[in-house]
Amino acid sequence: MTQTATAPGSLAAEILDTVRTVGLALLIALVLRVFLFQPNTIPSSSMEPNLLTGDYMVVTKYDFGWSRHSVPFSPPLPAGRLNGKAPRRGDVIVFRLPRDPGQTYVKRLIGLPGDRVQVSGGVVWVNGQAITRTADGETRDPDSPEVTVTRVWETLPDGRRYLTFERGPDHPGDDTDVFVVPAGHVFAMGDNRDNSLDSRWPQEIGVGYVPIDNLLGRARWVLVSWRQGASLFKPWT
């Protein structure tokens, strides 16, 4: 039995076809990531109870338009955003950390440019109006089972509401000065109010004011809740 050798021209054509296929797939993936969707994993418990450590979520990129931070590695493109709607109070936003754009954070948007934000006794005030809070019983912190937290619903003036965690009075961040959000920035806080470094703290130790250019999009869906100790080899986890 004899083997037929592959012609050099045919082998080169196959290699070129494979390179084109892989290149096209990478281009499609890049376009989807930049313009439509971006996957992210939640690294901390600051957004409990709504987002848990290890949750694998999808960020929609088209909500607020696009900036240089929408592109991987944040290349030095002109400042500003292209298209998109303005963010709203209550949105769960995903953004590049101002002091380190290599890090991606997720928090809830509390204040828009020009807003006056203050926390007093754990109650959030925006432009002199308190965000309504309703206690909903106690539970255990998923990441710290030894800690008991109070579930608190916050309701915005437009009727949207979301659940937060409260560990009790007299925690750092429960009482602040009045923050006046600068133009081109937003004020963001974690839903796990007593376990979140956010806009209540300056950039050097927390988040500070978040430039609107740093927004990547809105956190929309949790695809997988990947808790500590989970394994592909143990599907029940």
PyRosetta script that sets phi, psi and omega in degrees:
from pyrosetta import init, pose_from_sequence

init()
pose = pose_from_sequence("MTQTATAPGSLAAEILDTVRTVGLALLIALVLRVFLFQPNTIPSSSMEPNLLTGDYMVVTKYDFGWSRHSVPFSPPLPAGRLNGKAPRRGDVIVFRLPRDPGQTYVKRLIGLPGDRVQVSGGVVWVNGQAITRTADGETRDPDSPEVTVTRVWETLPDGRRYLTFERGPDHPGDDTDVFVVPAGHVFAMGDNRDNSLDSRWPQEIGVGYVPIDNLLGRARWVLVSWRQGASLFKPWT")
pose.set_psi(1, 135.6)
pose.set_omega(1, -178.9)
pose.set_phi(2, -111.4)
pose.set_psi(2, 148.7)
pose.set_omega(2, 176.6)
pose.set_phi(3, -101.0)
pose.set_psi(3, 138.7)
pose.set_omega(3, 178.4)
pose.set_phi(4, -91.8)
pose.set_psi(4, 119.6)
pose.set_omega(4, -179.2)
pose.set_phi(5, -69.9)
pose.set_psi(5, 142.6)
pose.set_omega(5, 177.6)
pose.set_phi(6, -74.0)
pose.set_psi(6, 129.2)
pose.set_omega(6, -179.5)
pose.set_phi(7, -65.3)
pose.set_psi(7, 140.1)
pose.set_omega(7, -179.7)
pose.set_phi(8, -54.0)
pose.set_psi(8, -40.1)
pose.set_omega(8, -179.4)
pose.set_phi(9, -65.5)
pose.set_psi(9, -38.4)
pose.set_omega(9, 179.6)
pose.set_phi(10, -67.7)
pose.set_psi(10, -41.4)
pose.set_omega(10, 178.8)
pose.set_phi(11, -63.3)
pose.set_psi(11, -42.6)
pose.set_omega(11, 178.9)
pose.set_phi(12, -63.2)
pose.set_psi(12, -38.0)
pose.set_omega(12, 179.4)
pose.set_phi(13, -66.4)
pose.set_psi(13, -39.6)
pose.set_omega(13, 178.9)
pose.set_phi(14, -65.0)
pose.set_psi(14, -43.2)
pose.set_omega(14, 178.8)
pose.set_phi(15, -62.2)
pose.set_psi(15, -45.3)
pose.set_omega(15, 179.8)
pose.set_phi(16, -62.2)
pose.set_psi(16, -39.3)
pose.set_omega(16, 179.2)
pose.set_phi(17, -65.4)
pose.set_psi(17, -40.0)
pose.set_omega(17, 178.2)
pose.set_phi(18, -64.8)
pose.set_psi(18, -43.8)
pose.set_omega(18, 179.0)
pose.set_phi(19, -61.2)
pose.set_psi(19, -42.3)
pose.set_omega(19, 179.2)
pose.set_phi(20, -63.2)
pose.set_psi(20, -42.9)
pose.set_omega(20, -178.7)
pose.set_phi(21, -63.4)
pose.set_psi(21, -46.5)
pose.set_omega(21, 179.6)
pose.set_phi(22, -64.4)
pose.set_psi(22, -43.2)
pose.set_omega(22, 179.5)
pose.set_phi(23, -61.6)
pose.set_psi(23, -41.1)
pose.set_omega(23, 179.3)
pose.set_phi(24, -65.8)
pose.set_psi(24, -41.0)
pose.set_omega(24, 179.1)
pose.set_phi(25, -63.3)
pose.set_psi(25, -42.3)
pose.set_omega(25, 178.7)
pose.set_phi(26, -65.3)
pose.set_psi(26, -38.3)
pose.set_omega(26, 179.0)
pose.set_phi(27, -65.1)
pose.set_psi(27, -43.5)
pose.set_omega(27, 178.8)
pose.set_phi(28, -62.6)
pose.set_psi(28, -43.7)
pose.set_omega(28, 179.0)
pose.set_phi(29, -61.9)
pose.set_psi(29, -40.1)
pose.set_omega(29, 179.4)
pose.set_phi(30, -65.8)
pose.set_psi(30, -43.1)
pose.set_omega(30, 179.8)
pose.set_phi(31, -62.8)
pose.set_psi(31, -44.3)
pose.set_omega(31, 178.6)
pose.set_phi(32, -61.5)
pose.set_psi(32, -41.8)
pose.set_omega(32, -177.4)
pose.set_phi(33, -68.7)
pose.set_psi(33, -40.1)
pose.set_omega(33, -176.8)
pose.set_phi(34, -75.4)
pose.set_psi(34, -42.2)
pose.set_omega(34, -168.9)
pose.set_phi(35, -103.5)
pose.set_psi(35, -24.7)
pose.set_omega(35, -171.9)
pose.set_phi(36, -119.8)
pose.set_psi(36, -65.5)
pose.set_omega(36, -171.6)
pose.set_phi(37, -133.9)
pose.set_psi(37, 148.1)
pose.set_omega(37, 175.2)
pose.set_phi(38, -140.1)
pose.set_psi(38, 127.4)
pose.set_omega(38, 176.5)
pose.set_phi(39, -81.9)
pose.set_psi(39, 145.8)
pose.set_omega(39, 176.6)
pose.set_phi(40, -145.5)
pose.set_psi(40, 148.1)
pose.set_omega(40, 175.7)
pose.set_phi(41, -106.8)
pose.set_psi(41, 136.1)
pose.set_omega(41, 179.1)
pose.set_phi(42, -76.8)
pose.set_psi(42, 117.2)
pose.set_omega(42, -174.5)
pose.set_phi(43, -90.2)
pose.set_psi(43, -13.4)
pose.set_omega(43, -173.3)
pose.set_phi(44, -141.4)
pose.set_psi(44, 177.3)
pose.set_omega(44, -176.8)
pose.set_phi(45, -98.4)
pose.set_psi(45, 14.8)
pose.set_omega(45, -173.3)
pose.set_phi(46, -69.1)
pose.set_psi(46, -17.0)
pose.set_omega(46, -180.0)
pose.set_phi(47, -108.5)
pose.set_psi(47, 13.2)
pose.set_omega(47, 172.9)
pose.set_phi(48, -63.7)
pose.set_psi(48, 147.9)
pose.set_omega(48, 7.7)
pose.set_phi(49, -91.6)
pose.set_psi(49, 3.6)
pose.set_omega(49, -173.7)
pose.set_phi(50, -83.5)
pose.set_psi(50, -32.9)
pose.set_omega(50, 175.4)
pose.set_phi(51, -130.0)
pose.set_psi(51, 125.6)
pose.set_omega(51, -175.9)
pose.set_phi(52, -101.1)
pose.set_psi(52, 155.3)
pose.set_omega(52, 176.5)
pose.set_phi(53, -56.1)
pose.set_psi(53, 127.2)
pose.set_omega(53, -180.0)
pose.set_phi(54, 95.7)
pose.set_psi(54, -10.5)
pose.set_omega(54, 177.8)
pose.set_phi(55, -60.7)
pose.set_psi(55, 137.5)
pose.set_omega(55, 177.6)
pose.set_phi(56, -104.2)
pose.set_psi(56, 108.4)
pose.set_omega(56, -171.9)
pose.set_phi(57, -114.9)
pose.set_psi(57, 163.9)
pose.set_omega(57, 176.7)
pose.set_phi(58, -111.4)
pose.set_psi(58, 131.0)
pose.set_omega(58, 178.4)
pose.set_phi(59, -105.1)
pose.set_psi(59, 128.0)
pose.set_omega(59, 175.8)
pose.set_phi(60, -89.3)
pose.set_psi(60, 125.8)
pose.set_omega(60, -172.4)
pose.set_phi(61, -87.8)
pose.set_psi(61, -17.6)
pose.set_omega(61, -171.2)
pose.set_phi(62, -86.5)
pose.set_psi(62, -9.1)
pose.set_omega(62, -175.1)
pose.set_phi(63, -61.8)
pose.set_psi(63, -48.7)
pose.set_omega(63, -174.5)
pose.set_phi(64, -106.1)
pose.set_psi(64, 11.4)
pose.set_omega(64, -176.1)
pose.set_phi(65, 81.0)
pose.set_psi(65, -165.7)
pose.set_omega(65, -171.3)
pose.set_phi(66, -129.7)
pose.set_psi(66, 145.0)
pose.set_omega(66, 174.7)
pose.set_phi(67, -134.0)
pose.set_psi(67, -175.5)
pose.set_omega(67, -180.0)
pose.set_phi(68, -62.9)
pose.set_psi(68, -24.0)
pose.set_omega(68, 179.3)
pose.set_phi(69, -76.8)
pose.set_psi(69, -10.3)
pose.set_omega(69, 175.8)
pose.set_phi(70, -72.3)
pose.set_psi(70, -19.6)
pose.set_omega(70, -178.3)
pose.set_phi(71, -93.7)
pose.set_psi(71, 139.8)
pose.set_omega(71, 177.6)
pose.set_phi(72, -52.2)
pose.set_psi(72, 139.0)
pose.set_omega(72, 178.0)
pose.set_phi(73, 71.3)
pose.set_psi(73, 7.4)
pose.set_omega(73, 174.6)
pose.set_phi(74, 45.6)
pose.set_psi(74, 66.1)
pose.set_omega(74, -179.0)
pose.set_phi(75, -62.7)
pose.set_psi(75, 158.2)
pose.set_omega(75, -176.4)
pose.set_phi(76, -75.8)
pose.set_psi(76, 66.4)
pose.set_omega(76, 177.0)
pose.set_phi(77, -89.1)
pose.set_psi(77, 169.3)
pose.set_omega(77, 178.8)
pose.set_phi(78, -59.0)
pose.set_psi(78, 148.9)
pose.set_omega(78, 178.7)
pose.set_phi(79, -70.6)
pose.set_psi(79, 164.5)
pose.set_omega(79, 178.5)
pose.set_phi(80, 108.4)
pose.set_psi(80, 169.8)
pose.set_omega(80, -179.1)
pose.set_phi(81, -119.2)
pose.set_psi(81, 151.1)
pose.set_omega(81, 179.7)
pose.set_phi(82, -107.7)
pose.set_psi(82, 117.6)
pose.set_omega(82, 178.1)
pose.set_phi(83, 57.7)
pose.set_psi(83, -161.7)
pose.set_omega(83, 179.2)
pose.set_phi(84, 84.9)
pose.set_psi(84, 160.7)
pose.set_omega(84, 178.6)
pose.set_phi(85, -95.8)
pose.set_psi(85, 159.9)
pose.set_omega(85, 176.1)
pose.set_phi(86, -70.6)
pose.set_psi(86, 143.0)
pose.set_omega(86, 177.3)
pose.set_phi(87, -66.2)
pose.set_psi(87, 159.9)
pose.set_omega(87, -179.3)
pose.set_phi(88, -117.7)
pose.set_psi(88, 152.9)
pose.set_omega(88, 173.3)
pose.set_phi(89, -60.1)
pose.set_psi(89, 135.8)
pose.set_omega(89, -179.2)
pose.set_phi(90, 98.2)
pose.set_psi(90, -15.3)
pose.set_omega(90, 176.8)
pose.set_phi(91, -64.2)
pose.set_psi(91, 142.2)
pose.set_omega(91, 170.1)
pose.set_phi(92, -89.3)
pose.set_psi(92, 109.5)
pose.set_omega(92, -171.9)
pose.set_phi(93, -104.5)
pose.set_psi(93, 147.8)
pose.set_omega(93, 174.7)
pose.set_phi(94, -115.4)
pose.set_psi(94, 131.6)
pose.set_omega(94, -172.0)
pose.set_phi(95, -150.3)
pose.set_psi(95, 162.5)
pose.set_omega(95, 172.6)
pose.set_phi(96, -80.8)
pose.set_psi(96, 131.1)
pose.set_omega(96, -179.8)
pose.set_phi(97, -61.9)
pose.set_psi(97, 126.2)
pose.set_omega(97, -175.0)
pose.set_phi(98, -54.9)
pose.set_psi(98, -41.5)
pose.set_omega(98, -177.4)
pose.set_phi(99, -79.8)
pose.set_psi(99, -14.4)
pose.set_omega(99, -178.1)
pose.set_phi(100, -152.2)
pose.set_psi(100, 86.3)
pose.set_omega(100, -176.6)
pose.set_phi(101, -60.9)
pose.set_psi(101, -9.8)
pose.set_omega(101, 175.9)
pose.set_phi(102, -73.8)
pose.set_psi(102, -14.6)
pose.set_omega(102, 179.5)
pose.set_phi(103, -101.9)
pose.set_psi(103, 139.7)
pose.set_omega(103, 178.9)
pose.set_phi(104, -109.0)
pose.set_psi(104, 127.5)
pose.set_omega(104, -179.4)
pose.set_phi(105, -116.3)
pose.set_psi(105, 157.0)
pose.set_omega(105, 173.0)
pose.set_phi(106, -131.1)
pose.set_psi(106, 129.3)
pose.set_omega(106, -179.9)
pose.set_phi(107, -148.1)
pose.set_psi(107, 176.1)
pose.set_omega(107, 176.2)
pose.set_phi(108, -100.6)
pose.set_psi(108, 133.3)
pose.set_omega(108, -179.9)
pose.set_phi(109, -75.0)
pose.set_psi(109, 122.9)
pose.set_omega(109, -178.9)
pose.set_phi(110, -108.6)
pose.set_psi(110, -40.7)
pose.set_omega(110, -176.3)
pose.set_phi(111, -128.4)
pose.set_psi(111, 141.0)
pose.set_omega(111, 177.8)
pose.set_phi(112, -100.1)
pose.set_psi(112, 170.7)
pose.set_omega(112, 179.4)
pose.set_phi(113, -53.4)
pose.set_psi(113, 130.5)
pose.set_omega(113, 179.7)
pose.set_phi(114, 90.3)
pose.set_psi(114, -13.6)
pose.set_omega(114, 179.7)
pose.set_phi(115, -69.3)
pose.set_psi(115, 152.1)
pose.set_omega(115, 173.0)
pose.set_phi(116, -108.5)
pose.set_psi(116, 116.0)
pose.set_omega(116, -174.6)
pose.set_phi(117, -117.2)
pose.set_psi(117, 134.8)
pose.set_omega(117, 175.9)
pose.set_phi(118, -146.2)
pose.set_psi(118, 145.3)
pose.set_omega(118, 172.5)
pose.set_phi(119, -111.4)
pose.set_psi(119, 127.4)
pose.set_omega(119, -178.4)
pose.set_phi(120, -135.3)
pose.set_psi(120, 115.2)
pose.set_omega(120, -177.4)
pose.set_phi(121, 60.7)
pose.set_psi(121, 30.0)
pose.set_omega(121, -179.2)
pose.set_phi(122, 85.2)
pose.set_psi(122, -9.1)
pose.set_omega(122, 179.2)
pose.set_phi(123, -90.5)
pose.set_psi(123, 132.0)
pose.set_omega(123, 179.8)
pose.set_phi(124, -90.6)
pose.set_psi(124, 127.7)
pose.set_omega(124, 177.3)
pose.set_phi(125, -113.0)
pose.set_psi(125, 132.8)
pose.set_omega(125, 176.7)
pose.set_phi(126, -126.2)
pose.set_psi(126, 117.0)
pose.set_omega(126, -179.6)
pose.set_phi(127, 55.1)
pose.set_psi(127, 42.8)
pose.set_omega(127, 176.1)
pose.set_phi(128, 79.8)
pose.set_psi(128, 3.1)
pose.set_omega(128, -179.4)
pose.set_phi(129, -117.5)
pose.set_psi(129, 127.3)
pose.set_omega(129, -179.6)
pose.set_phi(130, -76.0)
pose.set_psi(130, 139.1)
pose.set_omega(130, 171.1)
pose.set_phi(131, -75.3)
pose.set_psi(131, 123.0)
pose.set_omega(131, -175.9)
pose.set_phi(132, -61.8)
pose.set_psi(132, 133.2)
pose.set_omega(132, -179.6)
pose.set_phi(133, -121.4)
pose.set_psi(133, 138.3)
pose.set_omega(133, 178.0)
pose.set_phi(134, -133.7)
pose.set_psi(134, 117.1)
pose.set_omega(134, -179.8)
pose.set_phi(135, -68.8)
pose.set_psi(135, 145.2)
pose.set_omega(135, -176.1)
pose.set_phi(136, -136.5)
pose.set_psi(136, 41.9)
pose.set_omega(136, 175.1)
pose.set_phi(137, 86.3)
pose.set_psi(137, 175.5)
pose.set_omega(137, -177.8)
pose.set_phi(138, -108.6)
pose.set_psi(138, 155.9)
pose.set_omega(138, 177.5)
pose.set_phi(139, -154.2)
pose.set_psi(139, 179.7)
pose.set_omega(139, 176.9)
pose.set_phi(140, -96.3)
pose.set_psi(140, 141.9)
pose.set_omega(140, 174.8)
pose.set_phi(141, -67.1)
pose.set_psi(141, 122.1)
pose.set_omega(141, -177.0)
pose.set_phi(142, -55.1)
pose.set_psi(142, -35.4)
pose.set_omega(142, -179.0)
pose.set_phi(143, -89.2)
pose.set_psi(143, -16.3)
pose.set_omega(143, 179.6)
pose.set_phi(144, -136.6)
pose.set_psi(144, 78.7)
pose.set_omega(144, -174.2)
pose.set_phi(145, -58.4)
pose.set_psi(145, -20.4)
pose.set_omega(145, 178.5)
pose.set_phi(146, -76.2)
pose.set_psi(146, -9.7)
pose.set_omega(146, -178.0)
pose.set_phi(147, -101.4)
pose.set_psi(147, 127.1)
pose.set_omega(147, 174.8)
pose.set_phi(148, -93.6)
pose.set_psi(148, 130.8)
pose.set_omega(148, -179.4)
pose.set_phi(149, -124.6)
pose.set_psi(149, 156.5)
pose.set_omega(149, 175.1)
pose.set_phi(150, -98.0)
pose.set_psi(150, 130.6)
pose.set_omega(150, 173.5)
pose.set_phi(151, -79.7)
pose.set_psi(151, 126.1)
pose.set_omega(151, -177.6)
pose.set_phi(152, -130.3)
pose.set_psi(152, 122.9)
pose.set_omega(152, 173.5)
pose.set_phi(153, -83.1)
pose.set_psi(153, 132.3)
pose.set_omega(153, 172.2)
pose.set_phi(154, -110.6)
pose.set_psi(154, 131.5)
pose.set_omega(154, -178.3)
pose.set_phi(155, -117.5)
pose.set_psi(155, 124.2)
pose.set_omega(155, -180.0)
pose.set_phi(156, -82.3)
pose.set_psi(156, 161.7)
pose.set_omega(156, -179.5)
pose.set_phi(157, -56.8)
pose.set_psi(157, -27.2)
pose.set_omega(157, -179.4)
pose.set_phi(158, -84.7)
pose.set_psi(158, 3.5)
pose.set_omega(158, 176.5)
pose.set_phi(159, 97.2)
pose.set_psi(159, -15.9)
pose.set_omega(159, 177.7)
pose.set_phi(160, -69.1)
pose.set_psi(160, 142.6)
pose.set_omega(160, 179.3)
pose.set_phi(161, -139.8)
pose.set_psi(161, 160.4)
pose.set_omega(161, -177.8)
pose.set_phi(162, -153.3)
pose.set_psi(162, 160.1)
pose.set_omega(162, -175.3)
pose.set_phi(163, -97.5)
pose.set_psi(163, 139.4)
pose.set_omega(163, 177.3)
pose.set_phi(164, -127.9)
pose.set_psi(164, 166.5)
pose.set_omega(164, 174.0)
pose.set_phi(165, -108.9)
pose.set_psi(165, 140.0)
pose.set_omega(165, 178.3)
pose.set_phi(166, -132.0)
pose.set_psi(166, 123.3)
pose.set_omega(166, -179.0)
pose.set_phi(167, -88.8)
pose.set_psi(167, -7.6)
pose.set_omega(167, -179.9)
pose.set_phi(168, 128.4)
pose.set_psi(168, 178.1)
pose.set_omega(168, -176.1)
pose.set_phi(169, -76.8)
pose.set_psi(169, 165.7)
pose.set_omega(169, 170.6)
pose.set_phi(170, 66.0)
pose.set_psi(170, 31.2)
pose.set_omega(170, 173.1)
pose.set_phi(171, -94.5)
pose.set_psi(171, 153.1)
pose.set_omega(171, 175.9)
pose.set_phi(172, -55.1)
pose.set_psi(172, 132.8)
pose.set_omega(172, -178.6)
pose.set_phi(173, 94.0)
pose.set_psi(173, -6.9)
pose.set_omega(173, 178.4)
pose.set_phi(174, -76.4)
pose.set_psi(174, -22.2)
pose.set_omega(174, 179.0)
pose.set_phi(175, -136.0)
pose.set_psi(175, 119.1)
pose.set_omega(175, -175.6)
pose.set_phi(176, -130.6)
pose.set_psi(176, 167.8)
pose.set_omega(176, 167.8)
pose.set_phi(177, -72.2)
pose.set_psi(177, 177.6)
pose.set_omega(177, 175.8)
pose.set_phi(178, -82.6)
pose.set_psi(178, 126.4)
pose.set_omega(178, 175.8)
pose.set_phi(179, -98.2)
pose.set_psi(179, 128.0)
pose.set_omega(179, 173.7)
pose.set_phi(180, -104.2)
pose.set_psi(180, 111.5)
pose.set_omega(180, -173.2)
pose.set_phi(181, -71.1)
pose.set_psi(181, 123.2)
pose.set_omega(181, -178.2)
pose.set_phi(182, -68.7)
pose.set_psi(182, 161.3)
pose.set_omega(182, 174.8)
pose.set_phi(183, -58.8)
pose.set_psi(183, 141.8)
pose.set_omega(183, 177.9)
pose.set_phi(184, 76.1)
pose.set_psi(184, 13.7)
pose.set_omega(184, -178.8)
pose.set_phi(185, -135.3)
pose.set_psi(185, 165.4)
pose.set_omega(185, 173.2)
pose.set_phi(186, -132.1)
pose.set_psi(186, 164.9)
pose.set_omega(186, 179.8)
pose.set_phi(187, -114.5)
pose.set_psi(187, 127.3)
pose.set_omega(187, -173.2)
pose.set_phi(188, -128.7)
pose.set_psi(188, 146.7)
pose.set_omega(188, 179.0)
pose.set_phi(189, -137.3)
pose.set_psi(189, 152.5)
pose.set_omega(189, 174.0)
pose.set_phi(190, -80.8)
pose.set_psi(190, 151.0)
pose.set_omega(190, 178.3)
pose.set_phi(191, -72.7)
pose.set_psi(191, -25.5)
pose.set_omega(191, 174.3)
pose.set_phi(192, -85.5)
pose.set_psi(192, 78.9)
pose.set_omega(192, -161.3)
pose.set_phi(193, -57.3)
pose.set_psi(193, -34.8)
pose.set_omega(193, -177.7)
pose.set_phi(194, -96.5)
pose.set_psi(194, 12.9)
pose.set_omega(194, 178.7)
pose.set_phi(195, -143.6)
pose.set_psi(195, 51.2)
pose.set_omega(195, -177.8)
pose.set_phi(196, -149.9)
pose.set_psi(196, 122.7)
pose.set_omega(196, 170.0)
pose.set_phi(197, -89.0)
pose.set_psi(197, 114.4)
pose.set_omega(197, -173.1)
pose.set_phi(198, -141.6)
pose.set_psi(198, -148.6)
pose.set_omega(198, -175.9)
pose.set_phi(199, -70.3)
pose.set_psi(199, -8.2)
pose.set_omega(199, 175.2)
pose.set_phi(200, -71.2)
pose.set_psi(200, -17.8)
pose.set_omega(200, 179.9)
pose.set_phi(201, -113.7)
pose.set_psi(201, 147.9)
pose.set_omega(201, -179.6)
pose.set_phi(202, -64.8)
pose.set_psi(202, 163.9)
pose.set_omega(202, -176.6)
pose.set_phi(203, -53.7)
pose.set_psi(203, -34.3)
pose.set_omega(203, -174.2)
pose.set_phi(204, -61.8)
pose.set_psi(204, -30.7)
pose.set_omega(204, -179.1)
pose.set_phi(205, -123.1)
pose.set_psi(205, -18.2)
pose.set_omega(205, -179.7)
pose.set_phi(206, -126.6)
pose.set_psi(206, -128.4)
pose.set_omega(206, -178.6)
pose.set_phi(207, -112.0)
pose.set_psi(207, -39.2)
pose.set_omega(207, -173.6)
pose.set_phi(208, 70.7)
pose.set_psi(208, -165.4)
pose.set_omega(208, 176.2)
pose.set_phi(209, -72.0)
pose.set_psi(209, 139.8)
pose.set_omega(209, -177.3)
pose.set_phi(210, -99.9)
pose.set_psi(210, 118.7)
pose.set_omega(210, 175.7)
pose.set_phi(211, -61.5)
pose.set_psi(211, 136.7)
pose.set_omega(211, 179.3)
pose.set_phi(212, -59.6)
pose.set_psi(212, -30.3)
pose.set_omega(212, 177.0)
pose.set_phi(213, -61.2)
pose.set_psi(213, -23.6)
pose.set_omega(213, -177.1)
pose.set_phi(214, -82.1)
pose.set_psi(214, -7.9)
pose.set_omega(214, -178.5)
pose.set_phi(215, -69.2)
pose.set_psi(215, 133.5)
pose.set_omega(215, 175.9)
pose.set_phi(216, -96.3)
pose.set_psi(216, -33.0)
pose.set_omega(216, -179.3)
pose.set_phi(217, 159.1)
pose.set_psi(217, -164.7)
pose.set_omega(217, 179.8)
pose.set_phi(218, -104.0)
pose.set_psi(218, 141.6)
pose.set_omega(218, 172.0)
pose.set_phi(219, -77.5)
pose.set_psi(219, 120.3)
pose.set_omega(219, -171.5)
pose.set_phi(220, -109.3)
pose.set_psi(220, -53.9)
pose.set_omega(220, -171.5)
pose.set_phi(221, -134.2)
pose.set_psi(221, 145.0)
pose.set_omega(221, 170.3)
pose.set_phi(222, -99.8)
pose.set_psi(222, 116.4)
pose.set_omega(222, -179.3)
pose.set_phi(223, -82.8)
pose.set_psi(223, -43.9)
pose.set_omega(223, -177.4)
pose.set_phi(224, -140.0)
pose.set_psi(224, 136.3)
pose.set_omega(224, 173.3)
pose.set_phi(225, -100.9)
pose.set_psi(225, 101.7)
pose.set_omega(225, -169.6)
pose.set_phi(226, -104.0)
pose.set_psi(226, 88.7)
pose.set_omega(226, -175.6)
pose.set_phi(227, -78.7)
pose.set_psi(227, 161.6)
pose.set_omega(227, 178.8)
pose.set_phi(228, -58.2)
pose.set_psi(228, 133.2)
pose.set_omega(228, 179.9)
pose.set_phi(229, 94.9)
pose.set_psi(229, -6.6)
pose.set_omega(229, 178.7)
pose.set_phi(230, -71.8)
pose.set_psi(230, 154.9)
pose.set_omega(230, -177.3)
pose.set_phi(231, -151.3)
pose.set_psi(231, 142.5)
pose.set_omega(231, 174.7)
pose.set_phi(232, -61.8)
pose.set_psi(232, -26.6)
pose.set_omega(232, -179.2)
pose.set_phi(233, -84.2)
pose.set_psi(233, -3.0)
pose.set_omega(233, 176.1)
pose.set_phi(234, -130.1)
pose.set_psi(234, 77.7)
pose.set_omega(234, -172.4)
pose.set_phi(235, -55.6)
pose.set_psi(235, -28.4)
pose.set_omega(235, -180.0)
pose.set_phi(236, -68.1)
pose.set_psi(236, -11.0)
pose.set_omega(236, 178.9)
pose.set_phi(237, -90.3)
pose.dump_pdb("model.pdb")
